[in-house]
Amino acid sequence: MNGAMFELILANVAFVGTHFLMSHTLRARMVGVLGNMGFQIAYSAVSLGTLAWIYFAYIDAPPADLPGTGQIGWIIATLIILPALVLYAGSMMGNPAMPTPKAQKQARAEPKGVFKVTRHPMMWAFALWALSHIILFWSLRSAITALSIAVLALVGAKLQDRKKRVQMGEAWEMWESKTTFWPRWGALATAGALPWAVGLILFVFLSWLHLPIAGISAGIWRWF
């Protein structure tokens, strides 16, 4: 393993580890010392700093050192990204996990939209993005980074449930009783017109953006 790949592993461990520590184990202590605003600034600074570390280690690592899965892999990855973006778009609409004044009311309401699929649509969107890159088997740098994002998303979702039970009490317990951690993919078709419309727009635009940013054609643009 070369130095750049080892550094990329360290950067990903730092990114995921500091997220978990600051979101859970150290959060109360940091808020007590820094206050809410100071905590948010520190959290953002550490997150951006470790993300930048990943970026620079990533570009120094070999770009295509695995055999890849060919056209089949690209087809599967493309099909996975569309529901990921629908989940992501829908997660912005009426999400009780967001720190808003309406969170308690939203948690007591009947789930609608992408929340009929899972109560963690944003986390599953990131996990599906990670899966699509692992399936491509394009490079070790992509596999390592994608795996860390998947761990952050899915372990983070479980830890979020625990944190929200403490913060929101009975309201979050009600939300858990009406929703599921593991996606019910059949419910995605009933997620609503707006999440699907926004998800499709994001799908077309972000897959187009993949070439100028990453230098690789992705999504439908691989065939058009």
Residue pairs with C-beta under 8 A, 6 or more apart in sequence:
2 61
2 62
4 57
4 60
4 61
4 62
5 61
5 62
5 140
5 141
5 144
7 57
7 60
8 54
8 57
8 58
8 60
8 61
8 141
8 144
8 145
9 144
10 57
11 50
11 53
11 54
11 57
12 54
12 144
12 145
12 148
13 148
14 50
14 53
15 47
15 50
15 51
15 53
15 54
15 148
15 152
16 148
16 151
16 152
18 46
18 47
18 50
19 47
19 152
19 156
20 152
20 155
20 156
20 159
22 30
22 42
22 43
22 46
23 156
23 159
23 163
24 159
24 163
27 39
30 39
30 42
30 43
31 39
34 41
34 42
54 145
58 141
58 145
61 139
61 140
61 141
62 139
62 140
62 141
63 139
63 141
64 138
64 139
65 139
65 140
66 137
66 138
66 139
66 140
66 143
67 137
68 136
68 137
68 138
69 76
69 135
69 136
69 137
73 135
73 136
73 137
74 136
74 218
74 222
76 132
76 135
77 132
77 133
77 135
77 136
77 218
78 132
78 207
78 218
78 219
78 220
78 222
80 128
80 131
80 132
80 135
81 128
81 129
81 132
81 203
81 207
81 219
82 199
82 200
82 203
83 128
83 185
83 188
83 199
84 124
84 125
84 126
84 128
84 129
84 132
85 125
85 198
85 199
85 200
85 202
85 203
85 206
86 114
86 188
86 191
86 195
86 196
86 198
86 199
86 200
87 114
87 117
87 118
87 121
87 122
87 124
87 125
87 128
87 188
87 191
87 195
87 199
88 121
88 122
88 125
88 199
88 202
89 114
89 194
89 195
89 198
89 199
89 202
90 113
90 114
90 115
90 121
90 191
90 192
90 194
90 195
90 199
91 114
91 121
91 122
91 125
93 113
93 114
93 194
93 195
94 102
94 106
94 109
94 112
94 113
94 115
95 106
95 115
95 121
95 122
96 102
96 103
96 104
96 106
96 107
96 168
96 171
96 172
96 175
97 103
97 119
97 120
97 160
97 164
100 106
103 168
103 171
104 168
104 171
107 168
107 171
107 172
107 174
107 175
108 171
108 174
108 175
110 178
111 119
111 175
111 178
111 179
112 192
113 191
113 192
113 194
113 195
114 121
114 188
114 191
114 192
114 195
115 121
115 179
116 179
116 184
116 187
116 190
116 191
117 124
117 183
117 184
117 185
117 187
117 188
117 191
118 124
118 179
118 180
118 181
118 182
118 183
118 184
119 175
119 176
119 179
119 180
119 181
120 157
120 160
120 181
123 153
123 154
123 156
123 157
123 160
124 153
124 154
124 157
124 183
126 149
126 150
126 152
126 153
127 149
127 150
127 153
127 154
129 146
129 149
130 146
130 147
130 149
130 150
130 153
131 146
131 150
133 142
133 143
133 145
133 146
134 142
134 143
134 146
134 147
134 150
136 142
137 143
138 216
157 181
158 181
161 172
161 176
161 181
164 172
164 175
165 172
165 173
165 176
203 219
204 219
204 220
206 219
207 218
207 219
207 220
207 221
208 219
208 221
210 216
210 217
210 218
210 219
210 221
211 217
211 218
211 221
